[in-house]
Amino acid sequence: MLCLMRHLGILDLSRNNLSGHIPDCFDNITSWSDFSDDHFLDNYVYYLSGLDLSSNRLTGSIRVQITQLKALHMLNLSHNKLFGELSPELGKLRHLESLDVSDNKLFGELCPELTNLTFLEVFDVSFNNLSGTIPLGKQFNTFTAESYVGNPGLCGFPLSRECGLVAEKPPKSNGNVVFVQYGHHQQFALSLHYSFYSRYMICTSFRFDSW
């Protein structure tokens, strides 16, 4: 019955005891998926549309159908038990002004497509298990560290945690003597190669550490 309501404005089901997965039929609500003149009332007064499912016991991932609600202005899924990654498709919700998915079990990286949300004023992904570099640009240059706290794997502005450099790959041996510098000592590696019955390769390595 819920998804038969084609002309909803704001649906607030927060602070209940709802459990299970997010319904996969929200994209049937045309007032959320079809941005048209119906969003303007008399005298061109613009009304907001929003979905608030916060503070429940919802599980599973954020349904891909949510990313089809292109007329949505507010989306609050915080304080649930949702897991999975934030889909790059969320970047298509161009009219979104508030996105709150804090206090869940989300993981993975914040995709750069989220910076396409140029109307975004409120963004909160705090207290999840997100990792990687925080994307920058447009509205994402305005969010404070409070939007990201509780994610030990996140780094970069506006957090004080700098992102580490990508580790360089160790040099490959070509059968010659290779010296590799590690910190304050030098590692000496010698690889000997010879063929065995013309089909097998045996590699013997000797390593000496000198300080």
C-alpha beads as a LAMMPS data file, in Angstrom:
LAMMPS data file: protein, C-alpha beads

211 atoms
210 bonds

1 atom types
1 bond types

-500.0 500.0 xlo xhi
-500.0 500.0 ylo yhi
-500.0 500.0 zlo zhi

Masses

1 110.0

Atoms # bond

1 1 1 0.000 0.000 0.000
2 1 1 2.853 2.380 0.838
3 1 1 4.286 2.340 -2.661
4 1 1 0.856 2.936 -4.220
5 1 1 0.898 6.469 -2.870
6 1 1 2.083 8.117 -6.048
7 1 1 1.979 11.736 -4.895
8 1 1 3.715 11.803 -1.544
9 1 1 5.553 14.899 -0.431
10 1 1 7.343 13.938 2.780
11 1 1 7.209 10.481 4.349
12 1 1 8.442 10.385 7.947
13 1 1 8.644 6.926 9.534
14 1 1 11.486 7.758 11.890
15 1 1 11.771 6.557 15.494
16 1 1 9.638 3.485 15.104
17 1 1 10.598 -0.130 15.465
18 1 1 10.698 -0.961 11.780
19 1 1 12.878 -3.898 10.766
20 1 1 13.802 -5.743 7.605
21 1 1 14.986 -4.277 4.325
22 1 1 14.112 -0.951 2.759
23 1 1 11.184 -1.533 0.347
24 1 1 12.281 -1.840 -3.270
25 1 1 9.210 -0.075 -4.667
26 1 1 9.858 3.523 -3.612
27 1 1 10.563 4.395 -7.228
28 1 1 6.832 3.839 -7.864
29 1 1 6.163 7.084 -6.032
30 1 1 6.204 9.342 -9.072
31 1 1 6.287 12.567 -7.075
32 1 1 9.790 11.522 -5.919
33 1 1 11.081 10.181 -9.205
34 1 1 9.640 12.628 -11.725
35 1 1 10.777 16.218 -11.346
36 1 1 8.051 18.186 -13.080
37 1 1 5.878 21.261 -12.755
38 1 1 3.803 19.372 -10.191
39 1 1 6.442 20.406 -7.648
40 1 1 5.270 24.003 -7.912
41 1 1 2.154 25.195 -6.167
42 1 1 0.283 28.462 -6.504
43 1 1 2.424 31.567 -6.916
44 1 1 5.387 29.320 -7.767
45 1 1 5.834 28.214 -4.181
46 1 1 8.188 25.255 -4.215
47 1 1 7.510 22.346 -1.893
48 1 1 10.036 19.868 -0.559
49 1 1 9.971 16.115 -0.862
50 1 1 11.711 13.861 1.601
51 1 1 12.063 10.361 3.005
52 1 1 12.965 9.815 6.654
53 1 1 13.499 6.236 7.845
54 1 1 15.954 7.102 10.602
55 1 1 16.176 5.506 14.057
56 1 1 14.735 2.133 13.185
57 1 1 16.214 -1.353 12.857
58 1 1 16.427 -1.560 9.087
59 1 1 19.024 -3.935 7.644
60 1 1 20.426 -4.774 4.236
61 1 1 21.910 -2.397 1.706
62 1 1 20.589 0.922 0.435
63 1 1 18.323 -0.138 -2.394
64 1 1 19.271 0.901 -5.892
65 1 1 15.680 2.119 -6.332
66 1 1 16.494 4.918 -3.893
67 1 1 18.893 6.317 -6.486
68 1 1 15.967 6.733 -8.899
69 1 1 14.215 9.266 -6.660
70 1 1 15.637 12.217 -8.555
71 1 1 13.099 14.720 -7.222
72 1 1 13.969 13.975 -3.598
73 1 1 15.321 16.836 -1.467
74 1 1 15.879 15.112 1.873
75 1 1 17.008 11.547 2.552
76 1 1 17.597 10.368 6.112
77 1 1 18.537 6.714 6.693
78 1 1 20.605 7.291 9.821
79 1 1 20.631 5.185 12.994
80 1 1 19.801 1.856 11.410
81 1 1 21.798 -1.288 10.669
82 1 1 22.326 -0.777 6.968
83 1 1 25.477 -2.171 5.397
84 1 1 27.192 -2.164 2.022
85 1 1 28.717 0.617 -0.055
86 1 1 27.328 3.984 -1.057
87 1 1 26.447 3.644 -4.719
88 1 1 27.872 6.158 -7.216
89 1 1 24.288 6.351 -8.506
90 1 1 23.458 8.546 -5.510
91 1 1 25.243 11.285 -7.401
92 1 1 22.245 11.425 -9.735
93 1 1 19.989 12.818 -6.981
94 1 1 20.858 16.314 -8.156
95 1 1 18.153 18.065 -6.109
96 1 1 19.162 16.487 -2.823
97 1 1 19.812 19.072 -0.112
98 1 1 20.236 16.776 2.890
99 1 1 21.756 13.288 2.977
100 1 1 22.196 11.548 6.334
101 1 1 23.323 7.907 6.532
102 1 1 25.179 8.187 9.827
103 1 1 25.279 5.466 12.473
104 1 1 25.028 2.456 10.189
105 1 1 27.452 -0.251 9.081
106 1 1 28.385 1.120 5.687
107 1 1 31.833 0.383 4.294
108 1 1 33.926 1.148 1.244
109 1 1 34.991 4.506 -0.152
110 1 1 33.107 7.726 -0.747
111 1 1 32.727 7.870 -4.520
112 1 1 33.650 11.136 -6.287
113 1 1 30.226 11.128 -7.987
114 1 1 28.780 12.445 -4.730
115 1 1 30.303 15.838 -5.519
116 1 1 27.673 16.145 -8.261
117 1 1 25.158 16.940 -5.507
118 1 1 25.579 20.679 -5.877
119 1 1 22.545 21.583 -3.745
120 1 1 23.717 19.507 -0.795
121 1 1 23.790 21.493 2.448
122 1 1 23.719 18.679 5.008
123 1 1 25.927 15.596 4.602
124 1 1 26.529 13.103 7.387
125 1 1 28.241 9.711 7.056
126 1 1 29.638 9.648 10.584
127 1 1 30.002 6.447 12.604
128 1 1 30.201 3.896 9.835
129 1 1 33.162 1.889 8.557
130 1 1 34.052 3.990 5.525
131 1 1 37.619 4.275 4.276
132 1 1 39.749 6.058 1.702
133 1 1 40.155 9.681 0.693
134 1 1 37.295 12.107 1.229
135 1 1 36.275 13.590 -2.149
136 1 1 36.616 17.334 -2.586
137 1 1 34.971 19.866 -4.820
138 1 1 31.824 21.976 -4.869
139 1 1 29.694 21.421 -1.753
140 1 1 32.161 18.933 -0.300
141 1 1 34.575 21.781 0.366
142 1 1 32.090 23.172 2.892
143 1 1 31.483 20.161 5.156
144 1 1 33.207 19.942 8.522
145 1 1 34.910 17.023 10.252
146 1 1 31.687 16.218 12.124
147 1 1 30.304 14.815 8.878
148 1 1 32.958 12.075 8.872
149 1 1 33.866 11.240 12.486
150 1 1 33.709 7.614 13.585
151 1 1 35.232 6.280 10.360
152 1 1 38.854 5.394 11.259
153 1 1 39.671 4.566 7.640
154 1 1 38.723 7.954 6.196
155 1 1 41.423 10.543 5.574
156 1 1 41.943 13.934 3.998
157 1 1 40.277 17.320 4.396
158 1 1 38.489 18.256 6.613
159 1 1 39.876 15.557 8.926
160 1 1 43.264 16.007 10.539
161 1 1 44.207 12.492 9.388
162 1 1 46.368 12.742 6.286
163 1 1 46.168 10.105 3.600
164 1 1 49.282 7.956 3.359
165 1 1 51.375 7.706 0.254
166 1 1 50.872 4.758 -1.994
167 1 1 53.559 2.223 -1.262
168 1 1 56.004 1.707 -4.103
169 1 1 56.326 -1.737 -5.552
170 1 1 59.613 -3.495 -4.728
171 1 1 62.085 -3.693 -7.609
172 1 1 61.968 -6.826 -9.681
173 1 1 65.043 -8.962 -9.914
174 1 1 66.377 -9.773 -13.357
175 1 1 69.003 -12.209 -12.185
176 1 1 71.448 -9.499 -11.166
177 1 1 72.412 -8.142 -7.796
178 1 1 69.752 -5.839 -6.414
179 1 1 70.185 -3.415 -3.532
180 1 1 67.036 -2.217 -1.818
181 1 1 67.033 0.576 0.737
182 1 1 64.729 0.044 3.766
183 1 1 64.882 2.743 6.383
184 1 1 68.443 2.960 7.725
185 1 1 69.687 -0.388 6.494
186 1 1 70.308 -1.900 3.147
187 1 1 69.089 -5.231 1.942
188 1 1 71.267 -7.215 -0.422
189 1 1 69.412 -9.640 -2.645
190 1 1 70.978 -12.035 -5.060
191 1 1 68.871 -14.201 -7.320
192 1 1 70.233 -17.047 -9.349
193 1 1 68.191 -18.498 -12.155
194 1 1 68.784 -21.565 -14.235
195 1 1 66.617 -23.875 -16.200
196 1 1 65.829 -27.398 -15.171
197 1 1 65.062 -29.812 -17.955
198 1 1 64.226 -26.745 -20.065
199 1 1 60.807 -26.540 -18.439
200 1 1 61.252 -25.628 -14.797
201 1 1 62.774 -22.586 -13.208
202 1 1 64.369 -22.699 -9.787
203 1 1 65.092 -19.471 -7.990
204 1 1 67.453 -19.415 -5.017
205 1 1 67.655 -16.203 -3.038
206 1 1 70.213 -15.070 -0.518
207 1 1 69.568 -12.114 1.712
208 1 1 72.000 -10.335 3.976
209 1 1 70.972 -7.421 6.166
210 1 1 73.597 -4.870 7.069
211 1 1 73.034 -1.994 9.463

Bonds

1 1 1 2
2 1 2 3
3 1 3 4
4 1 4 5
5 1 5 6
6 1 6 7
7 1 7 8
8 1 8 9
9 1 9 10
10 1 10 11
11 1 11 12
12 1 12 13
13 1 13 14
14 1 14 15
15 1 15 16
16 1 16 17
17 1 17 18
18 1 18 19
19 1 19 20
20 1 20 21
21 1 21 22
22 1 22 23
23 1 23 24
24 1 24 25
25 1 25 26
26 1 26 27
27 1 27 28
28 1 28 29
29 1 29 30
30 1 30 31
31 1 31 32
32 1 32 33
33 1 33 34
34 1 34 35
35 1 35 36
36 1 36 37
37 1 37 38
38 1 38 39
39 1 39 40
40 1 40 41
41 1 41 42
42 1 42 43
43 1 43 44
44 1 44 45
45 1 45 46
46 1 46 47
47 1 47 48
48 1 48 49
49 1 49 50
50 1 50 51
51 1 51 52
52 1 52 53
53 1 53 54
54 1 54 55
55 1 55 56
56 1 56 57
57 1 57 58
58 1 58 59
59 1 59 60
60 1 60 61
61 1 61 62
62 1 62 63
63 1 63 64
64 1 64 65
65 1 65 66
66 1 66 67
67 1 67 68
68 1 68 69
69 1 69 70
70 1 70 71
71 1 71 72
72 1 72 73
73 1 73 74
74 1 74 75
75 1 75 76
76 1 76 77
77 1 77 78
78 1 78 79
79 1 79 80
80 1 80 81
81 1 81 82
82 1 82 83
83 1 83 84
84 1 84 85
85 1 85 86
86 1 86 87
87 1 87 88
88 1 88 89
89 1 89 90
90 1 90 91
91 1 91 92
92 1 92 93
93 1 93 94
94 1 94 95
95 1 95 96
96 1 96 97
97 1 97 98
98 1 98 99
99 1 99 100
100 1 100 101
101 1 101 102
102 1 102 103
103 1 103 104
104 1 104 105
105 1 105 106
106 1 106 107
107 1 107 108
108 1 108 109
109 1 109 110
110 1 110 111
111 1 111 112
112 1 112 113
113 1 113 114
114 1 114 115
115 1 115 116
116 1 116 117
117 1 117 118
118 1 118 119
119 1 119 120
120 1 120 121
121 1 121 122
122 1 122 123
123 1 123 124
124 1 124 125
125 1 125 126
126 1 126 127
127 1 127 128
128 1 128 129
129 1 129 130
130 1 130 131
131 1 131 132
132 1 132 133
133 1 133 134
134 1 134 135
135 1 135 136
136 1 136 137
137 1 137 138
138 1 138 139
139 1 139 140
140 1 140 141
141 1 141 142
142 1 142 143
143 1 143 144
144 1 144 145
145 1 145 146
146 1 146 147
147 1 147 148
148 1 148 149
149 1 149 150
150 1 150 151
151 1 151 152
152 1 152 153
153 1 153 154
154 1 154 155
155 1 155 156
156 1 156 157
157 1 157 158
158 1 158 159
159 1 159 160
160 1 160 161
161 1 161 162
162 1 162 163
163 1 163 164
164 1 164 165
165 1 165 166
166 1 166 167
167 1 167 168
168 1 168 169
169 1 169 170
170 1 170 171
171 1 171 172
172 1 172 173
173 1 173 174
174 1 174 175
175 1 175 176
176 1 176 177
177 1 177 178
178 1 178 179
179 1 179 180
180 1 180 181
181 1 181 182
182 1 182 183
183 1 183 184
184 1 184 185
185 1 185 186
186 1 186 187
187 1 187 188
188 1 188 189
189 1 189 190
190 1 190 191
191 1 191 192
192 1 192 193
193 1 193 194
194 1 194 195
195 1 195 196
196 1 196 197
197 1 197 198
198 1 198 199
199 1 199 200
200 1 200 201
201 1 201 202
202 1 202 203
203 1 203 204
204 1 204 205
205 1 205 206
206 1 206 207
207 1 207 208
208 1 208 209
209 1 209 210
210 1 210 211
